[in-house]
Amino acid sequence: MPSLPHVVSRLRPPDFDAGSVWLVGAGPGDPGLLTLHALHALSEADVVLHDALVSPEILALAAGARLQPVGKRAGGARTHQLRINQRLIGLARQGLRVLRLKGGDPLVFGRGGEEALALAAAGIPFRIVPGVSAAIGGTASAGIPLTHRMLARSVVCATGHDLRGEAPDVTRFAGADTLVFYMGLRHAGALAEQLIEAGRAPDDGVAFVANATMSSQSVTLGTLDTAASVAATLSPDDPTLIVVGPVVALRDMLRPLQQTAPLTMLPEPMTAAGARR
């Protein structure tokens, strides 16, 4: 069987043209979950506008590009979306190859749709490169299948806060077998209370997956009736998924033999003068 480097060397990536923008999903954190399109974009970009949650290991792959942090962490300083749109357009009009790098997938709670519409309205060529969404990568790494023929045949992924930063109304989809909430740690108690009022059992399983797919990943289990107290013990600074449903119980059966180590990167070799190449 050919080695992986040999196979990759035979692939011909599409051109990343000057004056264009690529909206790229970086996945949930593990560099091993980057797509080949994403890796190509990182190696070719002139400037990278990246979210706060994109890992340093992934940013290191854009060694030849100018890095510009945008986006925000929950409750922290933020770059207004209109300003990001304008910056993407302005940099592309300078003839640069512009990479907008987002955690997870650009079109899943990543505002990639808003940016694509802005680029289209401005006449800027663009490409959307999907990434592994946090809900998919995070639950897989945590040993929690989103679906299971006997336990879960429907999944809802939802934001854990509304435009005002408050807990959204989640009662309308409370009947889904599996629920995954993004950015909902601050409102875990309110979300759980709504779900119980909508008819879900108080002992329905809940998993909090922090720093999904990274070496620092942690998974904390509870139930809907303990969700508020469990959430209070977790760091609000860690990006955390909340998973609700019977599939949470499968984690204890899968965890003992599941391998989850992320891809790691070796340091760059030193030159004779002692500087990194």
C-alpha positions in Angstrom: 0.0 0.0 0.0 1.4 3.4 -0.9 2.5 5.6 2.0 0.3 8.6 3.0 2.9 11.2 1.9 3.2 9.5 -1.5 -0.6 9.5 -2.0 -0.9 13.2 -0.9 1.9 14.2 -3.3 -0.2 13.0 -6.2 -3.1 15.2 -5.3 -3.5 18.5 -7.2 -5.3 21.1 -5.1 -7.4 23.8 -6.7 -5.9 27.3 -7.3 -6.2 29.8 -4.4 -6.4 32.8 -6.6 -5.1 36.3 -5.6 -8.1 38.5 -4.8 -10.2 35.7 -3.6 -11.4 34.6 -0.1 -11.6 31.0 1.2 -14.0 30.5 4.1 -12.5 27.4 5.8 -13.5 25.2 8.7 -10.6 24.3 11.0 -12.5 21.6 12.8 -12.9 21.4 16.6 -9.3 21.7 17.4 -7.3 18.5 16.6 -5.1 19.4 13.6 -5.6 15.9 12.4 -9.2 16.8 11.5 -8.2 19.4 9.0 -9.3 18.7 5.4 -6.7 18.6 2.6 -8.4 21.7 1.2 -7.9 23.5 4.5 -4.3 22.5 4.7 -3.7 23.7 1.2 -5.3 27.1 2.1 -3.2 27.5 5.1 0.0 26.9 3.1 -1.1 29.4 0.3 -2.8 32.2 2.1 -1.3 35.7 2.3 -3.4 36.7 5.3 -5.5 34.7 7.7 -8.4 36.1 9.7 -9.0 33.5 12.4 -11.4 32.9 15.2 -10.3 32.9 18.8 -10.9 29.2 19.2 -8.6 28.1 16.3 -5.8 26.2 18.0 -2.2 27.5 17.9 -1.1 24.2 16.3 -3.3 24.9 13.3 -2.3 28.5 13.1 1.3 27.4 13.0 0.6 25.8 9.6 0.1 29.2 8.1 3.8 30.2 8.7 3.9 32.3 5.5 0.8 34.3 6.2 -0.1 37.4 8.2 -2.4 36.4 11.1 -5.2 38.6 12.2 -7.4 37.5 15.1 -11.1 38.2 14.8 -14.2 36.7 16.4 -14.5 36.2 20.1 -14.7 33.8 23.0 -17.9 33.6 25.0 -18.3 36.7 27.2 -15.1 38.3 25.8 -14.1 41.1 23.5 -15.4 40.7 20.0 -14.9 42.0 16.5 -18.2 43.1 15.0 -19.3 40.9 12.1 -19.9 43.9 9.7 -16.3 44.9 10.3 -15.0 41.4 9.5 -17.0 41.4 6.3 -15.5 44.7 5.3 -12.0 43.6 6.1 -12.4 40.4 4.0 -13.6 42.5 1.0 -10.9 45.1 1.5 -8.0 42.6 1.7 -9.3 40.7 -1.4 -9.5 44.0 -3.3 -5.8 44.5 -2.5 -5.1 41.3 -4.5 -4.4 39.1 -1.5 -5.3 35.5 -1.0 -7.5 35.8 2.0 -8.3 32.9 4.4 -11.1 33.2 6.8 -10.4 30.4 9.3 -13.2 29.3 11.6 -13.4 26.7 14.3 -15.6 23.8 13.4 -17.6 24.3 10.1 -18.0 27.8 8.6 -21.8 27.3 8.1 -22.6 25.7 11.4 -22.9 28.6 13.9 -19.9 30.1 12.2 -21.5 33.1 10.4 -20.0 31.8 7.2 -23.3 32.3 5.5 -23.2 36.0 6.4 -19.7 36.4 5.1 -20.4 34.5 1.9 -23.4 36.8 1.2 -21.3 39.9 1.8 -18.6 38.6 -0.6 -21.1 37.7 -3.2 -22.7 41.2 -3.0 -19.2 42.8 -3.4 -18.3 40.7 -6.4 -15.5 38.9 -4.6 -14.8 35.3 -5.7 -14.9 32.9 -2.7 -14.8 29.2 -1.8 -16.4 27.5 1.2 -14.4 24.6 2.7 -16.4 22.6 5.2 -14.8 21.5 8.4 -15.7 18.9 11.0 -18.3 20.5 13.2 -17.8 20.6 16.9 -21.0 18.6 17.4 -19.7 15.8 15.2 -16.0 15.8 16.2 -16.6 16.6 19.9 -19.2 13.9 20.5 -17.1 11.3 18.6 -14.0 12.1 20.6 -16.1 11.9 23.8 -17.4 8.4 22.9 -21.0 9.6 22.5 -22.7 8.5 19.3 -25.1 11.2 18.1 -27.4 8.5 16.7 -28.0 4.8 17.6 -30.6 2.6 16.0 -32.0 1.6 19.4 -31.6 4.9 21.2 -31.6 7.9 19.0 -32.9 8.4 15.5 -33.1 12.2 15.5 -30.5 14.9 16.4 -30.9 18.7 16.9 -27.9 21.0 17.1 -28.8 24.4 18.6 -27.1 27.5 20.0 -27.1 27.8 23.7 -27.8 31.5 23.7 -29.9 34.0 21.7 -28.9 37.3 20.1 -29.3 39.0 23.5 -27.0 36.5 25.2 -29.9 34.9 27.0 -31.1 31.2 27.1 -33.2 30.6 23.9 -36.5 28.9 23.8 -35.7 25.2 23.3 -39.1 23.7 24.0 -40.0 23.5 20.3 -37.4 20.8 19.7 -37.2 19.2 23.1 -38.6 15.9 21.7 -35.5 15.1 19.6 -33.7 12.0 20.8 -30.3 13.8 21.0 -29.7 17.4 21.6 -26.4 19.2 21.2 -26.0 22.8 22.4 -23.2 25.0 21.3 -22.0 27.8 23.7 -24.6 27.0 26.3 -22.6 26.5 29.5 -23.7 29.7 31.1 -27.3 28.8 30.6 -27.1 25.1 31.3 -29.6 25.3 34.2 -32.1 27.3 32.3 -31.9 25.0 29.2 -32.3 21.9 31.4 -35.3 23.4 33.2 -37.0 24.1 29.9 -36.4 20.6 28.7 -37.9 19.1 31.8 -40.9 21.4 31.6 -41.3 20.3 28.0 -41.5 16.6 29.1 -38.0 15.2 29.1 -37.1 13.0 32.1 -35.1 14.7 34.9 -32.7 11.8 34.8 -32.0 12.1 31.1 -28.3 12.0 30.6 -26.2 15.1 30.0 -22.5 15.4 29.0 -20.4 18.5 29.1 -17.5 18.1 26.6 -14.9 20.8 27.1 -12.0 21.5 24.7 -13.3 18.8 22.4 -10.7 16.7 20.4 -7.8 18.3 22.1 -5.3 16.8 24.6 -7.0 18.9 27.3 -10.5 17.5 26.5 -12.6 16.7 29.5 -16.0 15.1 29.7 -18.3 15.6 32.7 -21.5 13.6 33.1 -24.7 14.5 34.8 -28.5 14.6 34.3 -31.0 17.3 33.5 -31.8 17.7 37.1 -28.1 18.1 38.0 -27.1 20.1 35.0 -27.0 23.5 36.7 -24.8 22.3 39.6 -22.5 20.4 37.3 -22.1 23.4 35.0 -21.2 25.6 38.0 -18.1 23.4 38.6 -16.7 23.9 35.0 -14.5 26.7 33.7 -16.6 29.2 31.7 -13.5 30.0 29.6 -13.4 26.5 28.0 -15.4 26.0 24.8 -18.0 23.4 25.9 -20.6 21.3 24.2 -23.7 20.1 26.1 -25.1 16.8 24.9 -28.5 15.6 26.1 -30.1 12.2 25.5 -29.9 8.5 26.1 -26.8 8.1 23.9 -24.8 9.8 26.7 -25.0 6.4 28.6 -22.9 4.7 25.9 -19.8 6.7 26.8 -19.0 4.4 29.8 -19.1 1.4 27.5 -16.9 2.9 24.8 -14.4 4.9 26.8 -12.1 2.1 28.1 -10.9 1.1 24.6 -11.4 4.3 22.6 -8.2 6.0 21.4 -8.6 9.8 21.3 -5.0 11.2 21.2 -4.9 14.2 18.8 -2.4 14.7 16.1 0.7 16.4 17.4 3.3 18.4 15.6 7.1 18.1 15.9 9.1 21.3 16.3 10.7 22.7 13.2 14.3 21.5 12.6 17.0 24.0 13.6 19.3 25.4 11.1 23.1 25.5 11.6 22.8 29.1 12.9 20.3 27.9 15.5 17.2 29.5 13.9 14.2 27.5 12.9 13.7 27.0 9.2 
